[in-house]
Amino acid sequence: MKFEFMVKRLSPTLKRITKRLNGHHSYFDEEDLYQEALSHLWGAFRRGSIDDKTDSYILQGCYYHLKNHLRKVRENAIFISLSEPVGEDGTSWEEIIPSDESSSFAQLEQKLKLQAIRDACASDRDLQVLKLLMEDLSVREVGARLGISHVMVLKIRNRIRDTYVRCIEGGERKIEKAG
């Protein structure tokens, strides 16, 4: 069986699967998931591992591959689009981020953000988790190094994020009231 014929036959169902799995991420859509499923299919086809399999078996394999892909992407990275509107006024990240990083205002703002993140850490363990996550370690690797479960690492990370967001929102409200 040729790959093109198989894709043509499975494509409508595969598109429905990707539409259902799309969690409305800001950095990819159902078309990206469809392309990921096709690349998975192509690899399986080249290995010959789906030659004698039924359509439902092949589609289930794609479904589980996409679920694992989504979980892996969500756990290890946070993607944002630079052209995505940030606020209610439609301002994008491209407009907010200065092109000249050497400006003193940009450096001061970066230091203030880092200080706010450090202040969001309630304990030494929170700070350790933050430092290890910033070293690009996975949640499980951080947990293994600190001797805690990956779930506890996730809770600590979420607590730091929530505290930081509350701090930033509180600062914006103070500025609005003063102005």
Secondary structure, DSSP 8 states (H G I E B T S, - for coil): --HHHHHHHHHHHHHHHHHHH----SS--HHHHHHHHHHHHHHHHHHTTTTT--HHHHHHHHHHHHHHHHHHHHHH-----TTSB-STT--BHHHHS-S-TTSHHHHHHHHHHHHHHHHT--SHHHHHHHHHHHTT--HHHHHHHHTS-HHHHHHHHHHHHHHHHHHHHHHHHHHHHH-
